[in-house]
Amino acid sequence: MTARIDTTLIIGLGLIGGSLARALRSSGFSRRVLGFGHREASLARGVELGVIDDYSLDLEQALAAADLVVIATPTLVAAQMLERVLPLLKARDSMPIVTDVASVKGNLQQAAVATWGAMPPRLILGHPIAGSERSGVEASRADLFVSHRVILTPVPENDLEALSLVRDMWHRTGAEVVDMSVAAHDAVLAATSHLPHMLAYALVDALAQSPLGDDIFRFAAGGFRDFTRIASSDPVMWRDIAIANRSALLKAIDQFSEHLAQLRDAVATEDAESMLQTFSRAKQARDEFATMLQARSQAADQHLAEPK
């Protein structure tokens, strides 16, 4: 396919940044992919693995070569990176398109407005709903985003050409692209991603500190393994996400706590009917979600089987 971009700069060559770099190279979307970061060993490994073409440890130099900039650092660092990048780009005659992959959008929007004075027209905030417990450039793979959703949070100030190009970039990775407002994105992700991680961390931590901790983990079965799998995720990354999305996450925690308290009361009072209704509603919702996941998996298999 014809390249849409001459040079893409990936800032932060971890799992997501590395996987995007691989996808853009394999799809032909970008003629050249560069990396920027502070850990030269990781960047050099990216070149060695064929993830990127080259790298720079000088941010200003890296930006000067870029037509598209993707900030793929952790959430809090992404906001700080915007505060560094935008002043350097504002001085240029022609600003490259800038996007990101952070899982919280509100703090990035606030950082951009505070730095630029308004939302920069060529800054398109986005978030791929994909990932792994593994991290680092060596865990990256070109098909990570296939049949996964990518949420863009465009604003009225956005340049339509820039929005179209970022949308096309994600389509080239095999992703499904949807639009949301910043507030809706952060509320939905707080409920569907951030809250489950908080619950998994809290459960494992509580059980680990229990007097029966050794026996609990020794005899834990598949249900415990499946529910707590995400507690193996990067603690620093999830600490930062909790801080960045504090307001929406607290609302999700409070709503869940209220629901859990109602279930506790049902157990305490042996309210079998209330428990059955809760469990039945949950089973129906989970079964419908499983059907959606199966359809996505089949679509991913079909995408991978198509000749490139």
C-alpha positions, 0 to 999 in steps of 0.5 A: 500500500502507498505510504501516507507518511514519510517519517513517523516518530515513536516517543517511547518504544515499549509494547504499544509504541513498538507494536505500532512501529511494527504495524506501520512498517509492515503495512507500508503506512510510513516510509520510515519509523524513528524512535526517541527515548532515554534508554538507548539500549531499548532503542538500539534493540528496536533497530536490531529487531527491525521495529524502527529504522533509526533513533535519536536521544535528542528530542528536538532533532527527532521532532525536526525529522518527523511528519507524524509524532506518536507519544507512546509513554506511560500516562503521566509521562505522556502529559509531561512529554506534551509539555515538552514537545508542543513548545518546540513544535509551535516555533516551526512553520509547519507542525507535524501531526501529533497523537498518543496512546495513553489510557487517560485523555483528560490530563493530556487535554489539560496539559495541551491547553495549558501549554498551547493556550488552546487545543492544538489543531493537529493534536489528535488524542487517541487510545488503543484498547489493546495490551499485554501483561508483558512489556518492553520492545521485545514483547511488541508485535505487528498484529497487537491491534488487529480487531481491537478498538481504538478510541479517538477523542477529537475536538472541534478545534482539530484539523480534519486532515490530521484527524483523517490521517490518524484514523487511517493510521489505526485502520492500517493496523487492523483496528476498529476506530471509534470516536468519543468525547474526552469525558466519556472516554475516561468514564468508560475506561475507568469502569471497564479497565481501570476499576478491574485492575484496582480490584485485582490488585486489591484482592491479591494484596489482601489475600497475600497478607491473610494468615491463610495466604500460603494455603489460599494461593496453593489451592487457588483454582482457575477462577482465581487465576483468570480474575487476578491475571491483570494483577501481574501488570506493571504497578508503576503504570497503573499507579499513574493511571489511577492518579491521572484518572482519579475523578472518574475512577473514584466514581467507578469505585464508589458505584462498585462498592455500593453494589458490593455492599448490597450483595453482602447484605443479601448474603448476610440475610440469606436473601436467595432471591436477591442473590439469584437476580444479581448472579443471573443478570451478571451471567447474561451480561457476561455471556453477551460479552463473550459472544462479542469477544468471539466475533472479534476473534473471528474477525481477527483471524480473517484479517490475518488470513487475508493476503497482504 
